[in-house]
Amino acid sequence: MTLSIMIVDDDVVSRSMLHDIIESCGIGELAGMAEGGIEGARMIMDLRPDVVLIDLLMPDQDGIETLAKLRHNGYTGKFIMISQVENKEMVGEAYQNGIEFFIHKPINRVEVEHVLSKVNDQWKYERYVLGNQAFHGQIKYGGIPSRIQRTNGS
């Protein structure tokens, strides 16, 4: 299973660089790109990507507001915030709203690849744990999958 990634950034150069990094590093696949928070939120709710690379400051709706609205609407994917902002309060607010990482612009290829790799590892681990919980829940409540029954001679 491959990580699906969405980019939400009003800067065309940033979107292009992030797209190139995603394509070349092989960690995930680009699900889509949006130029602003409102368009991005709509696309995210439709496409349900695993990870969103989102700019903090955008003209129509900032990244924190977009993230908060998406969480309120039930979106559970991971967010990586990207910005030129050095304001520690704004960065802190982004973390308080649930981002996984904050990447400072200008975009550094090695940093983006490293962060995507970390998020990918975390995502895989969570899928593994959820899979085990679902599997053990089936056994606990009597829904043993047929392949296990055959293996045990049942």
Secondary structure, DSSP 8 states (H G I E B T S, - for coil): --EEEEEE-S-HHHHHHHHHHHHHH-SEEEEEEESSHHHHHHHHHHH--SEEEEES--SSS-HHHHHHHHHHTT---EEEEEES---HHHHHHHHHTT-SEEEESS--HHHHHHHHHHHHHHHHHHHHHHHHHHHHHHHHTT---HHHHHHTT-
